[in-house]
């Protein structure tokens, strides 16, 4: 049995990033990652904070999304989540984890760059659940361009904006009529919104926009009793990293804690913002950056 008095030094809770160089084609998959990400499979313990909540989550097949789906399920929530067609294998594992927790899991292949697919997704959620208590806008696209703005093609720029901003906007607009008072919207922004890396210029730009969207929408929806918040992760070890960054061996070492986070370390923030304990918290960004101070 785990000693309840034991305290873990956060600098060595997970292995330091002495990672081998590894590359994957986009969007990346969990299986080949070395070391494998920790989504909380062995560590997350629920306590009924989200009992019978009906949740919609984008990008739930892997990384932060899988960790959130697992935590929500162990807190008592049903989870409908999106994935891309090529992420089917990862999506099946998320379904297994949610169902193992005794909750409903619905995996939907959906490209949120398309408005029609966003509408179909919300229609499916309402048909399955009758309402949406929590919407988590988590899916995102990035691609490193160390050669500068001249190397960012219009095709890449469109993909980043449509995935990170258009999809979030459409899904939120369509979901809000089905979110009752007491529900919430949680968006994933990033440390990049405040400390942009030049090689991620277009991605960082969208993450800044998500902060603004979160704060403005929270004021708009407060009279309906719907809270809107965001989480700003720092470096997190997910399939997006070997699929989009050129130097995985150095990833996360810039954080003051000296390592990247594991997805399991992000999930509690999403649980807190969705639960009743956060009933007076809206228009906020919860920073989970490993020590990098943000405004």
C-alpha positions as CSV (number, residue, x, y, z in Angstrom):
1,X,0.0,0.0,0.0
2,X,1.2,3.5,-0.8
3,X,2.4,5.5,2.2
4,X,0.0,8.4,2.4
5,X,2.6,10.6,4.2
6,X,5.1,10.2,1.4
7,X,5.9,13.3,-0.6
8,X,7.3,13.2,-4.2
9,X,10.0,15.6,-5.3
10,X,8.4,17.0,-8.6
11,X,11.8,17.2,-10.2
12,X,12.2,13.4,-10.3
13,X,8.6,12.2,-10.2
14,X,9.1,11.1,-13.8
15,X,12.3,10.2,-15.7
16,X,14.3,13.2,-16.8
17,X,14.4,13.8,-20.5
18,X,17.5,11.8,-21.5
19,X,15.4,10.7,-24.4
20,X,16.7,9.0,-27.6
21,X,16.1,11.0,-30.7
22,X,12.8,9.8,-32.2
23,X,10.6,10.8,-35.1
24,X,7.2,9.9,-36.3
25,X,5.0,11.0,-39.1
26,X,2.1,13.3,-38.1
27,X,-0.1,12.9,-36.1
28,X,2.1,10.4,-34.1
29,X,1.1,7.4,-32.1
30,X,1.6,6.3,-28.5
31,X,3.0,2.8,-29.1
32,X,6.4,3.8,-30.5
33,X,7.2,6.4,-27.9
34,X,10.2,5.8,-25.7
35,X,9.6,6.1,-22.8
36,X,5.8,5.5,-23.0
37,X,3.7,8.4,-21.8
38,X,2.0,8.1,-18.4
39,X,-1.8,8.9,-18.7
40,X,-2.5,8.0,-15.1
41,X,-3.3,4.4,-15.8
42,X,-1.8,3.2,-12.5
43,X,-2.0,6.4,-10.5
44,X,-5.2,8.3,-11.0
45,X,-7.8,7.6,-8.3
46,X,-11.3,9.1,-8.7
47,X,-13.5,10.4,-5.9
48,X,-16.8,11.1,-7.6
49,X,-16.2,14.7,-8.6
50,X,-17.9,14.3,-12.0
51,X,-20.6,11.8,-11.3
52,X,-22.9,11.3,-14.3
53,X,-21.4,14.3,-16.2
54,X,-21.7,14.0,-19.9
55,X,-18.5,15.2,-21.5
56,X,-17.3,16.0,-25.0
57,X,-13.5,16.0,-25.6
58,X,-11.5,16.7,-28.7
59,X,-8.3,14.9,-29.3
60,X,-9.0,12.2,-26.7
61,X,-7.1,9.3,-28.4
62,X,-3.7,10.1,-26.8
63,X,-1.6,12.5,-24.8
64,X,-3.4,15.0,-22.6
65,X,-6.7,14.1,-24.2
66,X,-6.4,10.4,-23.1
67,X,-5.3,11.4,-19.6
68,X,-8.4,13.7,-19.3
69,X,-10.7,11.0,-20.6
70,X,-9.3,8.5,-18.1
71,X,-9.6,10.9,-15.2
72,X,-13.1,12.0,-16.1
73,X,-14.2,8.4,-16.3
74,X,-12.7,7.6,-13.0
75,X,-14.5,10.6,-11.5
76,X,-17.8,9.2,-12.8
77,X,-18.3,10.9,-16.2
78,X,-19.2,9.5,-19.6
79,X,-16.9,10.6,-22.4
80,X,-17.5,11.2,-26.1
81,X,-14.1,12.0,-27.7
82,X,-12.8,12.7,-31.2
83,X,-9.8,11.3,-33.0
84,X,-8.5,11.3,-36.6
85,X,-9.0,8.3,-38.8
86,X,-5.3,7.3,-38.6
87,X,-5.5,7.4,-34.8
88,X,-8.0,4.5,-34.5
89,X,-5.6,2.2,-32.6
90,X,-4.9,4.9,-29.9
91,X,-8.6,5.7,-29.7
92,X,-9.4,2.0,-29.0
93,X,-7.1,2.2,-26.0
94,X,-8.9,5.3,-24.6
95,X,-12.2,3.5,-25.0
96,X,-10.8,0.5,-23.1
97,X,-9.7,2.7,-20.2
98,X,-13.0,4.6,-19.9
99,X,-15.0,1.4,-20.1
100,X,-12.7,-0.2,-17.6
101,X,-13.7,2.6,-15.2
102,X,-17.4,1.6,-15.7
103,X,-18.4,4.6,-17.8
104,X,-19.6,5.0,-21.4
105,X,-16.9,5.8,-24.0
106,X,-17.8,6.9,-27.5
107,X,-15.0,7.4,-30.0
108,X,-15.8,9.5,-33.0
109,X,-13.6,9.9,-36.1
110,X,-13.8,13.7,-36.7
111,X,-11.8,16.3,-38.5
112,X,-12.7,19.5,-36.6
113,X,-11.4,21.6,-39.5
114,X,-14.7,21.0,-41.2
115,X,-17.8,22.8,-39.9
116,X,-20.1,20.0,-40.9
117,X,-18.2,17.4,-39.0
118,X,-18.3,19.7,-35.9
119,X,-22.0,19.9,-36.2
120,X,-22.4,16.2,-36.6
121,X,-20.2,15.7,-33.6
122,X,-22.4,17.8,-31.3
123,X,-25.6,16.3,-32.8
124,X,-24.2,12.8,-31.9
125,X,-23.3,13.9,-28.4
126,X,-26.8,15.3,-27.8
127,X,-28.4,12.2,-29.3
128,X,-26.3,9.9,-27.1
129,X,-26.3,11.9,-23.8
130,X,-29.2,14.3,-24.0
131,X,-27.0,17.2,-22.9
132,X,-23.4,18.3,-22.7
133,X,-22.1,19.1,-19.2
134,X,-18.5,19.7,-20.1
135,X,-16.9,20.6,-23.5
136,X,-13.1,20.2,-23.6
137,X,-11.5,21.8,-26.6
138,X,-8.2,20.0,-26.6
139,X,-7.3,19.0,-30.2
140,X,-4.5,21.0,-31.8
141,X,-2.0,20.9,-34.7
142,X,1.5,22.3,-34.8
143,X,4.5,21.8,-37.0
144,X,8.0,23.2,-36.3
145,X,9.4,25.6,-38.9
146,X,13.0,26.5,-37.8
147,X,13.6,28.3,-41.1
148,X,11.2,31.1,-40.1
149,X,8.1,32.7,-41.3
150,X,9.1,32.3,-45.0
151,X,8.9,28.5,-44.5
152,X,5.3,28.6,-43.2
153,X,3.2,27.7,-46.2
154,X,-0.4,28.8,-46.6
155,X,-1.4,25.2,-46.4
156,X,0.2,24.8,-43.0
157,X,-1.1,28.2,-41.7
158,X,-4.7,27.2,-42.7
159,X,-4.4,23.8,-41.0
160,X,-3.1,25.3,-37.8
161,X,-5.8,28.0,-37.7
162,X,-8.7,25.7,-38.7
163,X,-7.7,23.0,-36.2
164,X,-6.8,25.2,-33.3
165,X,-9.3,28.1,-33.7
166,X,-12.1,27.3,-36.2
167,X,-12.8,23.9,-34.7
168,X,-12.9,25.3,-31.2
169,X,-15.2,28.2,-32.2
170,X,-17.6,26.0,-34.1
171,X,-17.8,23.3,-31.5
172,X,-18.4,25.8,-28.7
173,X,-21.0,27.7,-30.7
174,X,-22.9,24.5,-31.4
175,X,-22.5,23.0,-27.9
176,X,-23.6,26.0,-25.8
177,X,-27.3,25.6,-26.4
178,X,-27.0,22.1,-25.0
179,X,-24.9,23.0,-21.9
180,X,-27.1,23.6,-18.8
181,X,-26.3,26.0,-16.0
182,X,-23.5,24.5,-14.0
183,X,-21.8,23.2,-17.1
184,X,-18.4,24.4,-18.4
185,X,-16.2,24.8,-21.3
186,X,-12.4,24.1,-20.9
187,X,-9.9,25.1,-23.6
188,X,-6.3,24.0,-24.0
189,X,-4.0,26.9,-24.6
190,X,-0.2,26.7,-23.9
191,X,2.9,28.3,-22.4
192,X,3.4,29.3,-26.1
193,X,0.7,31.9,-25.8
194,X,2.9,33.9,-23.5
195,X,6.5,32.7,-24.3
196,X,6.3,31.9,-28.1
197,X,9.0,29.8,-29.6
198,X,10.0,31.3,-33.0
199,X,9.9,27.9,-34.7
200,X,6.2,27.5,-33.6
201,X,5.1,31.0,-34.6
202,X,1.7,30.1,-36.1
203,X,0.9,27.6,-33.4
204,X,1.8,30.1,-30.6
205,X,-0.4,32.7,-32.3
206,X,-3.4,30.5,-32.1
207,X,-2.7,29.7,-28.4
208,X,-2.7,33.4,-27.7
209,X,-6.1,33.7,-29.4
210,X,-7.5,30.8,-27.3
211,X,-6.6,32.8,-24.1
212,X,-8.6,35.8,-25.5
213,X,-11.5,33.6,-26.6
214,X,-11.6,32.0,-23.1
215,X,-11.8,35.3,-21.3
216,X,-14.3,36.9,-23.6
217,X,-16.6,33.9,-23.8
218,X,-16.6,33.5,-20.0
219,X,-18.1,37.0,-19.6
220,X,-20.6,36.3,-22.3
221,X,-21.8,33.0,-20.8
222,X,-21.7,33.9,-17.1
223,X,-25.3,35.0,-17.0
224,X,-26.3,31.5,-18.2
225,X,-24.3,29.9,-15.4
226,X,-21.7,28.4,-17.7
227,X,-18.1,28.7,-16.7
228,X,-15.3,29.0,-19.3
229,X,-11.6,28.4,-18.4
230,X,-8.4,27.2,-20.0
231,X,-5.4,25.2,-19.1
232,X,-1.9,26.3,-20.3
233,X,0.4,23.3,-20.4
234,X,4.2,23.6,-20.7
235,X,6.2,20.9,-22.4
236,X,4.2,17.6,-22.2
237,X,5.4,14.2,-23.5
238,X,2.7,13.3,-26.1
239,X,2.8,11.8,-29.6
240,X,2.6,15.4,-31.0
241,X,6.3,15.9,-29.9
242,X,8.1,13.2,-32.0
243,X,5.7,13.9,-34.8
244,X,6.3,17.7,-35.1
245,X,9.6,18.7,-33.3
246,X,13.1,18.0,-34.7
247,X,14.9,17.5,-31.4
248,X,13.1,15.3,-28.9
249,X,16.3,14.6,-27.0
250,X,16.2,18.2,-25.6
251,X,12.5,18.4,-25.2
252,X,11.3,19.8,-21.8
253,X,14.8,20.5,-20.4
254,X,14.0,24.2,-20.5
255,X,11.3,24.0,-17.9
256,X,12.5,25.0,-14.4
257,X,11.6,21.6,-13.1
258,X,14.1,20.2,-15.7
259,X,11.8,17.8,-17.5
260,X,8.7,17.5,-19.6
261,X,5.4,16.8,-17.9
262,X,3.5,13.5,-18.4
263,X,-0.1,13.7,-19.6
264,X,-1.2,12.4,-16.2
265,X,0.1,15.6,-14.6
266,X,-2.2,17.7,-16.7
267,X,-5.5,15.8,-16.1
268,X,-6.2,17.0,-12.5
269,X,-6.4,20.6,-13.8
270,X,-9.2,19.7,-16.2
271,X,-11.0,17.7,-13.5
272,X,-10.9,20.7,-11.1
273,X,-12.1,23.2,-13.6
274,X,-15.0,20.9,-14.5
275,X,-16.1,20.1,-11.0
276,X,-18.2,21.9,-8.4
277,X,-15.2,22.9,-6.4
278,X,-14.4,25.4,-9.1
279,X,-17.9,26.9,-9.1
280,X,-16.6,30.5,-8.6
281,X,-13.8,30.2,-11.2
282,X,-14.4,31.4,-14.7
283,X,-12.4,33.4,-17.3
284,X,-9.2,32.0,-15.8
285,X,-6.1,30.3,-17.3
286,X,-4.6,27.6,-15.1
287,X,-0.9,27.4,-15.8
288,X,0.8,24.0,-15.7
289,X,4.2,24.9,-17.1
290,X,6.7,23.2,-14.8
291,X,7.7,26.5,-13.2
292,X,7.8,28.9,-16.2
293,X,6.0,32.0,-14.8
294,X,3.2,33.3,-16.9
295,X,1.0,36.5,-16.5
